[in-house]
């Protein structure tokens, strides 16, 4: 895997270069010392992965991520001196399409790296994700959507997202009123150390209550529960949420498919499911199963996606009733809930 470094500190760039060269199967593509230089270099030589700093002169990492994902889409890992000190910028970068974030390793007195194990773990994880290609014809297309009536039971709304997901989720939830008769569950591909920050960030951008889903938690009306560990979130038969490591070989953690499958098996009512922007194919099979069970299903449209991988595969498998931008998905959810009818 060819990896590029974008960092205005030459000592840090050199440290990252050394770490990359010691990871089996990885090589250095190039180094850029500000975001604008990185944008230009991507147009000339697109790497497999970019390690992107946040705070840089000329152009910061958020704007560089936005332009790269628009012009020459590429996997981006945010590496910053302090994630806690750059929370807003980190989540903006994730919203623009960065896959993950990690603290920058520290140069020790003996010129070795301290804290490099987490960076190496993230790079190896992304190596697996980048290689994953959508598989077609895994399941047959379902028949036409069924018209179903909804009783007074609060509606379950399940949302899955990956690359660019935080921004898309905000756009969807921003049009949902706080008193809505619906319960929201979100699977966002994000490391557990950022899940609490994601919940806090979303809380400031919508009218709903937002918190992490803890083991044994029950969905509640007007509340968004976000998967908060690196294990897969599932719905149990009693309506509570839980976490499981299985399947352990699934690199998408937490997995949208695993959660959607558990809803199809354990949630007794019909609801609403959406697959938003993201790399790979996670959520396509699970959403098809929910559609076949009578759920109303949505996929994000290509024009509004940072990466059209997950929604594209969901559409190809026949799992989407409608294809819309996130804001319009949110409006349709409100219409469905208000009319108590799913067409």
C-alpha positions as CSV (number, residue, x, y, z in Angstrom):
1,X,0.0,0.0,0.0
2,X,1.4,3.4,-1.0
3,X,1.0,6.0,1.7
4,X,1.4,9.8,1.5
5,X,2.2,12.1,4.4
6,X,0.7,15.6,4.7
7,X,2.3,17.5,7.6
8,X,4.0,20.9,7.9
9,X,6.5,19.7,10.6
10,X,9.5,18.1,9.0
11,X,10.5,16.1,12.1
12,X,7.0,14.7,12.4
13,X,7.0,13.8,8.7
14,X,10.3,12.0,9.0
15,X,9.0,10.1,12.1
16,X,5.9,9.0,10.1
17,X,8.0,8.0,7.1
18,X,10.1,5.7,9.3
19,X,7.0,4.1,10.8
20,X,5.5,3.5,7.4
21,X,8.6,1.9,6.0
22,X,8.6,-0.6,8.9
23,X,5.0,-1.8,8.2
24,X,5.0,-4.8,5.9
25,X,3.4,-4.1,2.6
26,X,3.6,-0.3,2.9
27,X,5.7,2.2,1.1
28,X,6.0,6.0,1.0
29,X,4.3,7.6,-2.0
30,X,5.2,11.3,-1.2
31,X,5.3,14.0,1.4
32,X,3.5,17.3,1.3
33,X,4.0,20.1,3.8
34,X,0.5,21.8,3.6
35,X,-2.9,20.9,2.4
36,X,-2.8,22.7,-0.9
37,X,0.4,20.9,-1.9
38,X,-1.3,17.6,-1.0
39,X,-4.3,18.5,-3.2
40,X,-2.0,19.2,-6.2
41,X,0.1,16.0,-5.6
42,X,-3.0,13.9,-5.5
43,X,-3.9,15.0,-9.0
44,X,-0.5,13.9,-10.2
45,X,0.0,10.8,-8.1
46,X,-2.9,9.3,-6.2
47,X,-1.8,7.2,-3.2
48,X,-3.7,4.4,-1.5
49,X,-3.8,6.2,1.8
50,X,-3.1,9.8,3.1
51,X,-1.9,10.5,6.6
52,X,-3.3,14.0,7.0
53,X,-2.5,16.6,9.7
54,X,-5.2,19.0,10.8
55,X,-3.5,22.3,11.6
56,X,-1.2,23.5,8.7
57,X,-0.4,26.7,6.9
58,X,-1.8,27.7,3.5
59,X,-4.6,25.1,3.7
60,X,-5.6,23.0,6.8
61,X,-6.4,19.3,6.8
62,X,-10.2,19.8,6.8
63,X,-10.3,21.8,3.6
64,X,-7.6,19.5,2.0
65,X,-9.7,16.5,2.8
66,X,-12.8,18.1,1.3
67,X,-11.0,19.0,-1.9
68,X,-9.3,15.6,-2.3
69,X,-12.5,13.7,-1.7
70,X,-14.2,15.8,-4.3
71,X,-11.5,15.8,-6.9
72,X,-9.5,12.7,-6.4
73,X,-11.2,10.5,-3.8
74,X,-8.7,8.6,-1.6
75,X,-8.6,7.0,1.9
76,X,-7.5,9.6,4.5
77,X,-6.4,9.0,8.1
78,X,-6.3,12.1,10.2
79,X,-3.1,12.2,12.4
80,X,-3.0,15.2,14.7
81,X,-1.0,16.2,17.8
82,X,-4.0,16.2,20.0
83,X,-7.5,14.9,19.1
84,X,-9.0,16.2,22.3
85,X,-7.7,19.7,21.4
86,X,-9.0,19.6,17.9
87,X,-12.3,17.9,18.4
88,X,-14.3,20.2,16.0
89,X,-11.7,20.0,13.2
90,X,-11.4,16.2,13.6
91,X,-15.2,15.6,13.2
92,X,-15.3,18.1,10.3
93,X,-12.6,16.1,8.6
94,X,-14.5,12.9,9.2
95,X,-17.6,14.5,7.8
96,X,-15.7,15.5,4.7
97,X,-14.6,11.9,4.1
98,X,-11.6,11.0,6.4
99,X,-11.9,7.4,7.5
100,X,-10.5,7.7,11.0
101,X,-8.2,9.7,13.3
102,X,-5.3,9.0,15.6
103,X,-2.9,11.0,17.8
104,X,0.5,11.7,16.2
105,X,3.3,9.5,17.6
106,X,5.9,11.3,19.7
107,X,9.6,11.3,19.0
108,X,11.5,9.8,21.9
109,X,15.1,10.8,22.9
110,X,16.6,7.9,21.1
111,X,14.8,9.0,17.9
112,X,12.3,6.2,18.1
113,X,8.6,6.6,18.1
114,X,6.4,6.6,21.1
115,X,2.7,5.7,20.7
116,X,3.2,4.4,17.2
117,X,1.3,1.1,17.9
118,X,-2.1,2.8,17.5
119,X,-1.1,4.4,14.2
120,X,0.2,1.0,12.9
121,X,-3.0,-0.7,14.0
122,X,-5.1,1.9,12.2
123,X,-3.0,1.6,9.0
124,X,-3.3,-2.2,9.0
125,X,-7.0,-2.0,9.6
126,X,-7.4,0.5,6.7
127,X,-5.3,-1.8,4.4
128,X,-8.1,-4.4,4.8
129,X,-10.9,-2.0,4.2
130,X,-9.4,-0.4,1.2
131,X,-9.0,-3.8,-0.5
132,X,-12.7,-4.7,0.0
133,X,-14.7,-4.5,-3.2
134,X,-18.5,-4.8,-3.5
135,X,-19.7,-8.2,-4.4
136,X,-22.7,-8.4,-6.7
137,X,-25.5,-10.9,-6.7
138,X,-25.0,-12.1,-3.1
139,X,-28.8,-12.1,-2.7
140,X,-31.7,-11.9,-5.1
141,X,-33.6,-8.7,-5.5
142,X,-36.7,-8.4,-3.5
143,X,-40.2,-7.7,-5.0
144,X,-42.0,-4.4,-4.8
145,X,-42.4,-2.5,-1.7
146,X,-45.3,-3.4,0.5
147,X,-47.7,-0.8,1.9
148,X,-48.0,-1.3,5.6
149,X,-49.8,0.5,8.4
150,X,-48.1,1.7,11.6
151,X,-49.7,1.7,15.0
152,X,-48.9,4.0,17.9
153,X,-45.7,2.1,18.6
154,X,-42.7,4.5,18.2
155,X,-41.0,3.7,14.9
156,X,-37.5,2.4,14.8
157,X,-35.2,4.3,12.5
158,X,-31.9,2.5,11.9
159,X,-29.1,4.4,10.1
160,X,-25.7,3.0,8.8
161,X,-22.8,5.2,7.6
162,X,-19.1,5.2,7.1
163,X,-16.8,7.6,5.1
164,X,-18.4,11.1,5.3
165,X,-21.1,9.8,7.6
166,X,-21.0,12.4,10.4
167,X,-21.9,15.2,8.0
168,X,-24.6,13.2,6.3
169,X,-26.1,12.1,9.6
170,X,-26.2,15.7,10.8
171,X,-28.0,16.8,7.6
172,X,-30.5,13.9,8.0
173,X,-31.2,14.5,11.8
174,X,-31.3,18.3,11.5
175,X,-34.8,18.2,10.0
176,X,-36.2,15.8,12.7
177,X,-38.2,17.5,15.5
178,X,-37.4,16.7,19.1
179,X,-40.9,15.4,19.9
180,X,-40.9,12.9,17.0
181,X,-42.5,9.5,17.7
182,X,-39.5,7.6,16.6
183,X,-36.4,5.9,18.1
184,X,-33.1,6.3,16.2
185,X,-30.1,3.9,16.2
186,X,-26.9,4.7,14.4
187,X,-24.0,2.6,13.2
188,X,-21.1,4.8,12.2
189,X,-17.8,3.2,11.3
190,X,-15.6,5.0,13.8
191,X,-13.2,3.9,16.5
192,X,-14.7,3.7,20.0
193,X,-12.4,6.4,21.3
194,X,-14.2,9.0,19.1
195,X,-17.7,7.7,19.7
196,X,-18.4,9.9,22.7
197,X,-17.1,13.0,20.8
198,X,-19.3,12.1,17.9
199,X,-22.4,11.9,20.2
200,X,-21.5,15.3,21.7
201,X,-21.0,16.8,18.2
202,X,-24.3,15.5,16.9
203,X,-26.1,16.7,20.0
204,X,-25.3,20.3,19.1
205,X,-26.6,19.9,15.6
206,X,-30.1,18.4,16.0
207,X,-33.2,18.6,18.2
208,X,-33.0,15.1,19.4
209,X,-31.4,13.6,22.5
210,X,-28.1,11.9,21.6
211,X,-26.1,9.4,23.6
212,X,-24.0,6.3,23.2
213,X,-25.8,3.0,23.3
214,X,-24.6,1.1,26.4
215,X,-25.0,-2.7,26.9
216,X,-28.7,-3.3,27.8
217,X,-30.0,0.1,26.7
218,X,-33.5,0.3,25.3
219,X,-34.3,2.7,22.4
220,X,-36.5,5.6,23.4
221,X,-38.7,8.1,21.4
222,X,-36.9,11.3,20.5
223,X,-33.5,9.8,21.2
224,X,-30.6,8.8,19.1
225,X,-28.5,5.9,20.3
226,X,-25.0,5.5,18.7
227,X,-23.0,2.3,18.7
228,X,-20.2,3.1,21.0
229,X,-17.6,0.2,20.9
230,X,-15.4,-1.5,18.4
231,X,-17.7,-4.6,18.7
232,X,-20.9,-5.0,16.7
233,X,-24.1,-3.6,18.1
234,X,-27.1,-5.9,18.0
235,X,-30.8,-5.9,18.9
236,X,-31.9,-8.6,21.3
237,X,-35.2,-10.3,21.5
238,X,-36.3,-8.3,24.5
239,X,-35.8,-5.0,22.6
240,X,-32.5,-4.1,24.3
241,X,-29.2,-3.4,22.7
242,X,-26.1,-5.4,23.2
243,X,-22.6,-5.9,21.7
244,X,-20.8,-8.9,20.3
245,X,-17.4,-9.6,18.8
246,X,-18.8,-12.0,16.3
247,X,-18.3,-12.2,13.4
248,X,-14.7,-11.4,14.3
249,X,-13.5,-11.5,10.7
250,X,-15.7,-8.6,9.7
251,X,-13.4,-5.5,9.3
252,X,-16.3,-3.1,9.4
253,X,-16.6,-2.5,13.2
254,X,-19.3,-1.9,14.2
255,X,-21.1,-3.5,11.3
256,X,-24.2,-2.1,9.7
257,X,-25.1,-5.5,8.3
258,X,-24.8,-7.2,11.7
259,X,-27.1,-4.7,13.3
260,X,-29.7,-4.7,10.5
261,X,-29.7,-8.5,10.5
262,X,-30.4,-8.5,14.2
263,X,-33.3,-6.1,13.7
264,X,-34.8,-8.3,11.0
265,X,-34.6,-11.3,13.4
266,X,-35.5,-9.6,16.7
267,X,-37.5,-6.4,16.3
268,X,-41.2,-7.2,16.0
269,X,-42.3,-4.1,14.3
270,X,-41.7,-2.6,10.9
271,X,-39.5,0.5,10.7
272,X,-37.2,2.6,8.6
273,X,-33.6,2.0,7.6
274,X,-31.1,4.1,5.7
275,X,-27.6,3.4,4.3
276,X,-25.6,6.6,3.9
277,X,-22.2,7.5,2.4
278,X,-19.3,5.1,2.9
279,X,-16.6,2.9,1.5
280,X,-17.3,-0.8,0.9
281,X,-20.6,-2.7,0.9
282,X,-21.6,-2.9,4.6
283,X,-25.3,-2.6,5.1
284,X,-26.5,-3.7,1.6
285,X,-27.5,-7.2,2.6
286,X,-29.0,-6.2,5.9
287,X,-31.1,-3.5,4.4
288,X,-32.4,-5.8,1.7
289,X,-33.5,-8.2,4.5
290,X,-35.3,-5.3,6.3
291,X,-37.0,-4.3,3.1
292,X,-38.2,-7.9,2.5
293,X,-39.6,-7.8,6.0
294,X,-41.7,-4.7,5.2
295,X,-39.4,-1.9,6.3
296,X,-39.2,1.4,4.4
297,X,-35.6,1.7,3.2
298,X,-33.5,4.6,1.9
299,X,-30.1,5.0,0.2
300,X,-28.2,8.2,-0.1
301,X,-27.9,9.5,-3.6
302,X,-24.5,9.6,-5.5
303,X,-24.3,13.4,-5.8
304,X,-24.5,14.0,-2.1
305,X,-22.2,11.1,-1.1
306,X,-18.5,11.5,-0.2
307,X,-18.1,7.9,-1.2
308,X,-20.9,6.1,-3.1
309,X,-19.8,2.6,-2.1
310,X,-22.3,1.5,0.5
311,X,-25.4,3.2,-0.9
312,X,-24.5,2.0,-4.4
313,X,-24.2,-1.6,-3.4
314,X,-27.5,-1.3,-1.4
315,X,-29.2,0.0,-4.5
316,X,-27.7,-2.7,-6.8
317,X,-28.9,-5.4,-4.4
318,X,-32.5,-3.9,-4.6
319,X,-32.5,-3.0,-0.9
320,X,-33.6,0.7,-1.3
321,X,-37.1,1.9,-1.7
322,X,-36.0,5.4,-2.3
323,X,-32.7,7.2,-3.2
324,X,-32.4,10.7,-1.8
325,X,-29.9,13.1,-0.2
326,X,-29.7,13.0,3.6
327,X,-31.8,16.0,4.2
328,X,-34.6,14.7,2.0
329,X,-34.4,11.3,3.7
330,X,-34.9,13.1,7.0
331,X,-38.0,14.9,5.5
332,X,-39.4,11.6,4.2
333,X,-38.9,10.0,7.7
334,X,-41.0,12.8,9.2
335,X,-43.7,12.4,6.5
336,X,-43.9,8.6,7.2
337,X,-44.1,9.1,10.9
338,X,-46.7,11.9,10.6
339,X,-48.9,10.0,8.2
340,X,-48.6,6.7,10.1
341,X,-48.3,5.0,6.7
342,X,-45.4,3.5,4.7
343,X,-46.0,3.3,1.0
